[in-house]
Amino acid sequence: MFLKNFFFNHFKLHYWPILTCVWFLVGFLITFVISMLENHVHVPFVSDTGTTPPESCIFGQILNIGAVLLLVTIYVRFRQVKMFENDDEIKLNSKWNILGLINGILTGAGISIVGNFQETAILSVHMVGACITFACGTTYICIQTIIFYHFRHIYAKNPECKITPKELYLRIFLAVCCSILVWVAGLFMLLAMLEFKGDNIACWKEEDGGFTFKVVATFAEWALVFCFMIYILSITKEYKLLEFESIRFKNKLSNTTTVSKNKTDENSTKNTNTEKMAPNISAPTGVLLETDEEVTTTIQHIPEAKQTDKYELRLVWRNIILFAYLHAFALYGLYLMFTSAKILTSVWGFILYQMGGLGITAGAHRLWAHRSYKAKWPLRLLLTFFNTLAFQDAVVDWARDHRVHHKYSETDADPHNATRGFFFAHIGWLLCRKHPEVRQKGKGIDLSDLYQDPILRYQKKFYLLFMPVVCFLIPTSIPMYFWNETFVNAFCVNLFRYTFTLNATWLVNSAAHIFGGKPYDRFINPAENISVAILAMGEGWHNYHHTFPWDYKTSELGKYSTNFTTAFIDFMARIGWAYELKTVPRELIKKRVLRTGDGSHELWGWGDKDQSSEEQQDALITHKKAI
């Protein structure tokens, strides 16, 4: 009862930005005083506060808690902006709000890294955390300034919102200052580190070298911090327009719900409207009553019911921890590539990235998931090896999930449903249990063609034995044996290669389902994204691919510059290892582009039971196998 009265009657949301800034300020002052008393830090290098025990322990905890407070502040701002996404007067692209949230989350993560990896512990990780904090923090401020610019008319008309044009000028000024300071701090710190020849980085002296650069970097760093704090405080006025509504707790034993602020009439109205909705719609879309006329701008064309009741998300903490460590080591590997690793090691990592990428794109994706072409056993064996190098599950499992993804795209049965947000589609789907619909629909996908391939059966059976050797042991051993690379460099650079390949693949699920044009089918989420196409070796032409999933090029033009996988398959066709390459005639593409109402075909690829005979007859098949 005390907490309820406190949150709803006393604690206001606009206190949160103030609490965040006060926490950071007071926490720093406490650790700074302890550092001065222990003679661990000297003016002007106050940024080295908290680098040695006992203050380092306190400093780490303060930054961790501060990061959480900052993330809450950022999330509240995200939800506030999200409320106005459909307001015609604002005309703000919702992607700005999503990008702001992503950069805000990265800023909080960077702060936590800085607090837990001090300069005297692991300097490289500390510097990575600082770069993430300042770079993403500056980007967040710039994005919020753009959002504020679009909101200025709403604020001007609201008498309760005492926000003047001066607020906009202040935020533009802070955004410009942060953009300049972040480069000054980074450049001068780099110059200082290159000239430093002392023993204790926390007690930098003039004779250690790079002293002047260090002083400039330190003052730029603290000016940047104060700009951040002033900006966070400036959004307090907007937070006054928000208030807590309810906090819900569900008792699983009695199946009752305790609501901290009960609104019975409002809830009963919502329930009534939900019961009157169409069976395949999971949320109201601007329709208040059943007698209202709904104007539909999209087409619902999925073969079965797509959205189910709310599913209780079950996190897999093992995966969360493993992926967190993986990305931390990958960032360290990136740092080593520019500092101590040999050039041959970096080149080796790039070659492995190309090989592993082909194992996913040319192998698991185009050959086995979509059957867009056929391959002789030497190519199948090679692609299976490359696929194991990529370590994204055995081909059979990868293809099953991908066929489900195409068959039930953007539904609860889609393993990485992009309508649940960028983070979920990118990596979040691997951090939680599969939705029951994913498991159920996955059981109905025909995989008989895959199990008929002895190479795939062998890979799946011994995957846990082959994968560590092919993905980690061999890539790490070759640099150590042939050009005397250190174990740490070889191992961490390989982890960066592996992590980069993962994220390139994940971008197809996330960015290519959110950002880009839709020249072939505007009624589906997948879009044409050239950036993803380059990183994922040609898999970014996603609007075309979801429209014609059996085309081996996964794009209309198939330019080799942005579709390396197509070049690889064409080369294999030239030497006779690949044959029956399926593509779409120009006339069929033209017809599809001109159609505006049918949406896409729910097919996982060639031979799906829902594929029409017309599509099979009209498809072009080149490099047919000689009898």
N, C-alpha and C positions, 0 to 999 in steps of 0.2 A: 504494500500500500504506500509505503514511504517513497519507493522508487517511482511508482505511478504518479503520485502527487508532484514529485520533484521534476520529472521530465515534462509533464503536461502543464504544470502551473508555474514553474520557476525557471527551469533551464530552457532557453530559447535557442533555436538553431543558429542564429547569428552570433552566439557566443562561441561557436565551434572554431571559426577561423582565429578568433582572439585567443582561445585556449591553446590552439596549435602554435601560434607565434610566441606566446608567453612561455609555453613549455620549452621550446627550443632555446629561448633567450635565458631563462632561469637555469636550465640544465647546463648550458655552456658556462655561465658565470660560476656555477658550483664547481665544475671540473676545472675551470681556469684558476680559481682560487686555490684548489688543492694542488694543481700543477706548479703554481708559483711558490707555494709553501714548501713543496718537495724539491724545488729547484730543477724541475724537469723541462721547463719551457721559459723562453725569454722574449720580451717585447723586441721587435714587432711581430715575431712569428707566432702569433696567437693561434694560427690555424693548426699548429702542432699540438694543441691541447688534447690530452687524452690518449697520448701515444704510448705511455708506460704505466704499469701498475703503481698505485691502486686506482688512479683516476681513469685508466683505460677501461676497466670493468664497468665503472659507473657510466662513463661516456657511452659505451656500447649499448647499455640498457636504455639510456635516455634517448639515443637516436632511434632505437627500435620502436619504443613507445611513440616517439614523435612521428616516425614514419607511418604508424597506424593512424594517428590523429590526422595526419595530412591526407592519407588515403580516404578517410571518411569525409573530410572536407571536399576532396576532389569528386568523390562519388555523389555527394549531395548536389554539387554543382551540375554534374552530368545529368542527374534525374530532373533537376529544375529546368535545364535547357530542353530536355527530351519532352517535357510537357507541351512545348510550343512548336514541335516539329511540323505539325499540320496547319500551323497558322499562316495563312496566305500573306499576311501583312509583313511578316518577318523575312520570308524568302531565304531561309538558311538551309543549306545542304546538311542533312543529318550526319554526313560523314565527318564534318568538322568536329562535331561533338564526340564521335567515336574516337577520332584521332587524338582529341584532347584527353579523353579518358585513358587511352593507351600510354601516352606520354606521361600523364600524371602517375599511373601505376609504376612505370619504369623509374620515375623520379623517386618515389617511395622506396622501391627496391634498391636503387643506388645509394640512398641515405643509409639503409640498413647494412649494405656492403661496406660502406665507409666506416660505420660504427663497429663492425665486427672484425674487420681486417685493417688494423692500424698500420701506419707507415713502418714501424719497427717490427711488425710481425711478417706480413706478406705485402711488400711495397707495390708489386705489380697489380695485385687484386685491388688494393686500396686505390690506386690510380684509375683503374677501370671503373670502380664504383663512383669516384669523383667525376669522371668524364660523363658517365651515364646520368648522374644527378644534375650537373650543370647544363649539359646539352639538352636533355629531355625536359628539364625544368624551364629552360629558356624557350624551347619549342611550345611547351604548354602555355606559357604566358602569351606568346604571340597568337596562338590559336584562340585563347580566351579573349584577347583584344579584338580579334575578328568577330567572334560571337557577340561581344558587347556592342560592337558597331552595328550589327544587324538588329539588336534589341533596343537601340536608343529611342526609337519612336514609341515603343510600348511603354518604356519607362517615362517618357515625356508626358504621355496621356494619363498616367496613373498618379492621382494626387497623393496616394499613400507612399509613393516611392520618391524620396527626395534626392534623386540622382540628376545632376546637372551636366551640361556639356564639358565642364571642367574635369569630370571623372574620366571621360573618354580621352581628353588630352593627357591626363596623368598616366593612364594606362599605355597610351601610345609612347609616351616618353619613357616609361619603365621598360617597355618591350624593346625599344631602340637601345637603351642603355644596356640591358641584359645581352642583347645580340652582339654589342661591341665588347662588353666586358668578358664574355665567355671566350672569345677569341684571344683577347689580351692575356687573360689568365692562363689559358692553355698554351699559347705560344711562348710566353716568358717562362712558364714553369718548365717547358721542354728545353729551352735554352739553358736554364739554370741547372737542370739535371745533367745535361751534357758536359757542363763545365765543373760540376761538383767533384772535389777530390778529397773531401774530409772523411771523418770516421763516423760521426753522429749526425744524421740528417735532421734530427729534432733540435740540435743546437748548432745551427749553421753560422759560421763565422766568416769574416771578410776574407781571410787567408785560404778558405776552403774553395774559393772560386765560384763564380756565378752569383755572388752576393747581391749585386744590383738587380739582376733578373729576378731573383727570389723575392726581393722586397716588392718589386712592381707586381709580380704574380700574386703575392699575398694580399696586397691592398686591393687588387682587382677582384680577387676571390671574395674578400669580405664585402666589398661594394656590391658584388653580385648577390651575396646572401641577404643583405639588407634590402636590395631591390625586390627579391623574392618575398620577403616578409611584408614589405609595404604593399605589394600587389595582393597578397593573401588577405591582408587587413582591408584592402579597398573593396573587396566583394562582400563585406559585412552588410552593407545596405541592401544588397539583393537578397541576402539570406533572411532579412526581416520579413520578406514577403512569403516565407515558408513557415510551416508549423508541423509538429508531430501530429499524426492522426491516430495511429494505433500500433500496438506491439502485440503479436499473437503468439500464444503457446498452446500446443496441442498435446493432450494427455492420451497416449496410445492405449492405456488400459481401459479407460471408461469411454473412449471415443468421443470426448467432449472437448470443447474449445474454450479457453479462457481468453477473453479479450480485454486489454487494458483500458480501452476506451470504446464502449459499446455504442453502436449506431444501428439499432434494430430495424428502423424503418428503411434506412438506406440499403441495408443488406437484403431485406426482403424484396425491394424493388429490383436490385441487381439479379437476384435469383429468378424472379418472374421473367425478366427480359432474356436471361440465358435459356430458360426452358422454351422460349418461343423462337429461338434461333434455329437455323437450318442444321441438320445433323452433322455435316462435315465442317462446320465453322466452329472454331474453338474460342473465339472472342468477338465481342461486338465490333462492327466496323463503321461506326458513325450512325447506326440505326438505333433509335431509342425504343420504338414500339413496333409491333408486328404490322401495324397499318401504315408505317412510314414507307416511302418509296426509296429503295436502295439503288444507287447508280454504281454499277460495277465497271471497273477499269481494267480488271485482270480476268483471266480465265482459270477456273478450277478444272484441271483435266487429268488428275491422277486417278489410276484405275480403281483404287479402293479408299476407304475412309483413312484420312491421313493424320489428323490430330486427335490424340486421345486425352483422357483426363490428366490432370497434373501428376507428374511422376516425381517421386521423392528421390532427389539426386544422392547417389552413394559414392563418395570419394574413395579413390584407391590411393592411400597415403604412400604405399610403396612406390607407385609410379611417380607421384608428386615429388618425393624425395630424390628418386633416381634422376628424373629429368632436371631437377634443380642443380644437382651436382654435375650432371652432364654438361649443361650450359655454362656452368662456372668454369669447368675444366676447358671447355671449348673456347671461351673468352681468353683464358690463360694461354691456350695454344695459339690463338690469333696474335696475342702479345709476343709470344716467343718467335713467331714467324718474322716479326720485324725487328727483333733484338738479337737473339742468339742462335736460332735455327739456321742451318745451311740452306742456300738457295735450292739445291737439289731436293731437299726435304719438302720445301714449299711446292716445287714443281711436281714431286711425287704425290703430294696431297691433291693437287689439281687433277692429275691423271686418274687417281682413285675416285675423285668426285665424278669425272666423266664416265668411268666404268660403272660405278654404282648407279649413277643416274640412268644409264642405258638399261641396266637390269630392271629398273622400275618402268621407265617410259616405253622402251622398245619391247621389253619382256613381259613383266606382269601386267602392264596396262594394255598396250596395243595388240600384242600377240595372244596372250592368254585370257585376259578379262573380256576383250571385245572381239577376238578372233578376226581382226581386220586384215590379217594376212596369215600365211602359213610358213613354217620354217622346217628345214631338214634338221636331223639330229645334231650335227656339229654346232649349228647356230643355237639350237635349244639348249644344248649343254653349256655353251659359252654364256648365254643370257641367264641361265640358272646360277652359274658361278657369280656373275655380276650382281644378280639379285640378292644372293647370300651376302655379298660384300656390302650391299646397301642396308641390310638388317632392318627390314620392315615387315617381318613375318614371312612365312613360306608363301610361295606363289599361289597355292590353292586357297589359303586363307585371305591373302590380299585380294585375289580376284573375286572371291565370294563377297567380301565387303563392298568391293567396287561395283559389282553387278547390282547389289542391293541399292547402292547409292544412286545408280542411274534409274533403276526401276521405280524407286520411291523417293526421288529427289526432293529435298526440303520438307520432309515430313518426319514424324517420330520414328519411322522405320529407316530413315537415312542415318547411317552411323555418325556422320559429321554434318548434321543439319545446319546450314548457314543461317537460317532464320532465328537460331538461338544465339546469334552474335558471332562477331569475328573471333573472339578468343576460343569459344567452344569449337567452332569449325576448324580452327588452326591446330590447337593442341589440347583444348579442354576435354574433347571427346575421349582422349587417351588417359585422362586423369580421373575418370569416373566409370562406374559400371555401365554396360550397354543398356539402353532402353529395351524393355521387353519386346517392343515392336521390332527392333532390329534383330533380335534373336529369332523371333517367330517368322519374320519374312525371310531371314537368311536361310532357314531350313527348307523353304520352298524354292530356292534357286537351284537350277540344274547345274551340277558340277561334274557330270559323268564324263564330259570331254576332257576335263583336266585329270581325272583319276585314271583315264586310259593311257596317259603319258607316263611311261615308267620312270623317266627322269624326274618328273614332278613328284611322283609317289616316293621315290628314293629321297628326294630333298626334304619332303615333309616328315618322313620317318626318322631321319637322322639330323634334323635341322639344329637341334640344341647341341649336337656334336660338331657340325660343320661351321655354324655361325661364328663362335668365338675364334676359331682358327682363321677363317677367311676374312672376317671383318676387323679383327683386332691383332691377332698374333702375327700373321704374315705381313700386313702393312707396317707394323712397328718393327719387325725384325729386319726387313730389307734395308732401310736406311742405316740401321746400326751395323749391319754386316758389310755392306758395299761401300759406304762412304763415312763410316765411323761417326755417325750421329749419336748423340747422347740418348739414353732411354727416355728421359723426361721430354726432350724436344720431339722425338719420333712419336711417342705415345700421345702427347697433347695435341700435336699438329694433326694426327690421325683422328683424334676425337673432334677437332674442329671440322675436319672434312666430313665426318659422319654427321655431325650436328647440322652443318650447312646443307647437306643433302636432305636431311629430314625436313628442315624448314622450307627448303625449295619445294618439296612435295606438298607440305602442308599449305603453302601459299596457294596452290591450285584449289584446295578445298575452301580456303577462306577468302583471300583477296580476289581470286578469279570468280567467286560467287557473289561479290559485292561491288567491286569497282570495275568500270569499263562499259563500252557500248554493246548493243545487242542488235546487230544488223540482220541476224537470221531469224531470231524469235524473241520478241520483246516481252513475251508473257512468261518467261522463265528467268530465274535468278542468274545463272551462269552468264559471264560476260567476256568480251575480248579484252585481254590485258597483256600488252606487249612486254611489260616489265617481268611479269610472271613467266611469259613465254621464253624470255632470255634465260632467266634463272633456272627454270625447270625444263630446259632443252626442248622447247616447242609445245609444252602442255598448257600454255596460257590462252590459246584461242578457244575459249571454253564455251562460248555461245554456239559456235559452229559445231564443236565436238558433241555437245548435248543434243543438238539438232540432228546430226548425222554421226552417231557413235561408232559406226562400222568403218568409217573412212580411216585408212592407215596413216594419213597425214595429220589427222585431227585439226586440219585447217583447210581453207579453200585454196589458198595459193601455195602453201608448202615451201616458202622461201627457206633456204638452208641457213641463212644468216640468223634467223630467229626460230629455227626448227631443226636443230642438229640431229634429232632422232630420225626425222624423215630422211636426211642425208645418209645416215647409217643404214637404214632399211633399204634405200635405193641401191647403195653400194652392195649390200648383201644379195639383192636381187640380181645385180650385174654378174656376180660370181656364182650365182645359182643356188645360194643357201636359203634365200627367201623367195617365195613364189605366191601366186594368186593374191596380189595386192589389191584390195578392194578400195575403190574411191567413188565419188559421186559426180555424175555428168554435170556439165555447166547448165544445161537446160533445167535439170531437176533443182539445182541450187537457185536458179533464177525464179522458178515457180514458187519455191519455198519462201524466198525473200519477199515476193509480192503478196503472199498470204499473210493475213494479219489476225486471224481469229482462232486458229486451231491449236496453237501451242506446240509443244514438242512431243515426240514419240517416247513412250516409256519403255525404252529398250536398253538392255545392258550391252548389246552388241549384235554381231551377225549370228543368226540362227535362233534368236529369241522367239518364243512361241507367239508373241504379239506382233512380230514384224510382218508387215503386209507382203504379199507376193509381188505387188507392184514395185516395192522398194528393192526386192531381191532381183527382179527382172531388169530394172533400170540401172542397177549398180554396175560400174565398170570394174572388171577384174583383169589386171595386167599380169604379165610374167607368169602365165599359166604353166603348170608343170608339164614337161614333155613326157609323153607316154612311151 
